[in-house]
């Protein structure tokens, strides 16, 4: 699973829509959409922040997995 698909799956698992998740992460909704669709990847330094916000481990996010 790609990072984008993992972000989307974790977001949906938490019951967040893209708008609310983007606000939580302090990014534009279009940025989150691009991450999820694989058009762009989040910067590596943001992975820990994204993982924390979505309630998953950063290592699982990097690996494209979640618990």
C-alpha positions as semicolon CSV with decimal commas, in nm:
position;residue;x (nm);y (nm);z (nm)
1;X;0,000;0,000;0,000
2;X;0,133;0,346;-0,085
3;X;0,171;0,627;0,167
4;X;-0,123;0,805;0,006
5;X;-0,351;0,504;0,032
6;X;-0,242;0,453;0,392
7;X;-0,322;0,816;0,475
8;X;-0,664;0,781;0,316
9;X;-0,742;0,451;0,490
10;X;-0,633;0,586;0,829
11;X;-0,830;0,908;0,775
12;X;-1,144;0,716;0,687
13;X;-1,091;0,479;0,978
14;X;-1,090;0,782;1,210
15;X;-1,411;0,905;1,049
16;X;-1,255;1,222;0,910
17;X;-1,345;1,378;0,579
18;X;-1,070;1,540;0,372
19;X;-1,165;1,892;0,478
20;X;-1,145;1,818;0,850
21;X;-0,829;1,614;0,817
22;X;-0,662;1,888;0,614
23;X;-0,750;2,142;0,885
24;X;-0,608;1,909;1,149
25;X;-0,285;1,879;0,951
26;X;-0,280;2,250;0,862
27;X;-0,261;2,188;0,489
28;X;-0,492;2,272;0,201
29;X;-0,754;2,012;0,119
30;X;-0,605;1,993;-0,230
31;X;-0,268;1,901;-0,078
32;X;-0,424;1,619;0,122
33;X;-0,606;1,502;-0,189
34;X;-0,280;1,504;-0,386
35;X;-0,111;1,299;-0,111
36;X;-0,394;1,046;-0,111
37;X;-0,400;1,019;-0,491
38;X;-0,023;0,983;-0,515
39;X;0,020;1,300;-0,720
40;X;0,270;1,423;-0,461
41;X;0,415;1,274;-0,145
42;X;0,430;1,448;0,192
43;X;0,772;1,571;0,291
44;X;0,952;1,316;0,507
45;X;0,969;1,559;0,800
46;X;0,586;1,572;0,805
47;X;0,533;1,196;0,833
48;X;0,552;1,193;1,213
49;X;0,298;1,474;1,239
50;X;0,063;1,303;0,994
51;X;0,095;0,971;1,174
52;X;0,024;1,131;1,513
53;X;-0,284;1,310;1,379
54;X;-0,418;0,988;1,227
55;X;-0,336;0,769;1,526
56;X;-0,089;0,543;1,352
57;X;0,282;0,480;1,392
58;X;0,513;0,678;1,164
59;X;0,698;0,358;1,076
60;X;0,371;0,203;0,956
61;X;0,297;0,512;0,750
62;X;0,639;0,495;0,588
63;X;0,586;0,127;0,518
64;X;0,237;0,192;0,382
65;X;0,068;-0,005;0,659
66;X;-0,140;0,079;0,962
67;X;-0,270;-0,096;1,268
